[in-house]
């Protein structure tokens, strides 16, 4: 109550972008952690390219944000009285 449909959709989209950013950041941190584990226990050399790292971040962020557009529009179109009545 009190938010326009655009504000509701933008709030959900921003939350999805934040979750995507956190997921991408955690994934990158884990990949570096696994890189050090693999290189210290095996003779295998693992290299993480900065270009691929940037591409991974972009794809993750864009994918997560685009993936939230449909639920955001759907949530914005729900009547507030029906949404409160459902709970």
VMD Tcl script that draws the C-alpha trace (Angstrom):
set ca {
  {0.00 0.00 0.00}
  {1.27 3.40 -0.92}
  {3.67 2.33 -3.68}
  {3.01 2.72 -7.37}
  {3.22 -0.28 -9.68}
  {6.49 1.04 -11.07}
  {7.96 1.41 -7.58}
  {6.97 -2.17 -6.72}
  {8.52 -3.52 -9.92}
  {11.70 -1.47 -9.42}
  {12.04 -2.60 -5.79}
  {11.82 -6.26 -6.76}
  {14.24 -5.76 -9.65}
  {16.74 -3.96 -7.39}
  {16.52 -6.77 -4.84}
  {17.19 -9.31 -7.59}
  {20.21 -7.31 -8.79}
  {21.57 -7.21 -5.23}
  {21.08 -10.96 -4.79}
  {22.75 -11.55 -8.17}
  {25.69 -9.39 -7.14}
  {26.07 -11.27 -3.86}
  {25.87 -14.60 -5.69}
  {28.43 -13.58 -8.29}
  {30.76 -12.23 -5.58}
  {30.47 -15.43 -3.56}
  {31.07 -17.51 -6.67}
  {34.21 -15.56 -7.55}
  {35.53 -15.84 -3.99}
  {34.91 -19.60 -4.00}
  {36.60 -19.98 -7.37}
  {39.75 -18.28 -6.07}
  {39.63 -20.42 -2.94}
  {39.33 -23.59 -5.01}
  {42.11 -22.36 -7.30}
  {44.51 -22.14 -4.36}
  {43.37 -25.54 -3.08}
  {43.85 -27.23 -6.45}
  {47.25 -25.65 -7.14}
  {48.53 -26.51 -3.66}
  {47.44 -30.15 -3.71}
  {48.03 -31.06 -7.37}
  {50.48 -30.26 -10.09}
  {47.64 -28.85 -12.15}
  {48.02 -25.15 -12.95}
  {44.77 -23.18 -12.79}
  {44.53 -19.66 -14.17}
  {41.54 -17.35 -13.84}
  {41.39 -14.86 -16.69}
  {40.32 -11.31 -15.79}
  {38.33 -11.13 -19.03}
  {36.37 -14.27 -18.18}
  {35.88 -12.99 -14.64}
  {34.34 -9.77 -15.95}
  {32.20 -11.68 -18.45}
  {30.98 -13.98 -15.68}
  {30.05 -11.00 -13.53}
  {28.17 -9.33 -16.37}
  {26.27 -12.48 -17.36}
  {25.37 -13.22 -13.74}
  {24.17 -9.71 -13.02}
  {22.24 -9.31 -16.26}
  {20.76 -12.80 -16.05}
  {19.60 -12.34 -12.48}
  {18.09 -8.96 -13.20}
  {16.31 -10.07 -16.37}
  {15.09 -13.18 -14.58}
  {13.36 -10.97 -12.02}
  {11.48 -8.83 -14.52}
  {8.54 -11.21 -15.01}
  {7.94 -11.77 -11.26}
  {8.32 -8.02 -10.68}
  {5.70 -7.14 -13.27}
  {3.45 -9.91 -11.97}
  {3.78 -8.65 -8.37}
  {3.15 -5.06 -9.44}
  {-0.09 -6.05 -11.16}
  {-1.57 -7.77 -8.09}
  {-4.30 -5.84 -6.31}
  {-3.03 -4.90 -2.81}
  {-6.29 -5.97 -1.17}
  {-6.05 -9.42 -2.79}
  {-2.40 -9.74 -1.79}
  {-3.18 -8.93 1.85}
  {-6.26 -11.16 1.81}
  {-4.18 -14.10 0.51}
  {-1.92 -14.03 3.55}
}
mol new
graphics top color blue
foreach p $ca { graphics top sphere $p radius 0.5 }
foreach p [lrange $ca 0 end-1] q [lrange $ca 1 end] { graphics top cylinder $p $q radius 0.2 }
display resetview
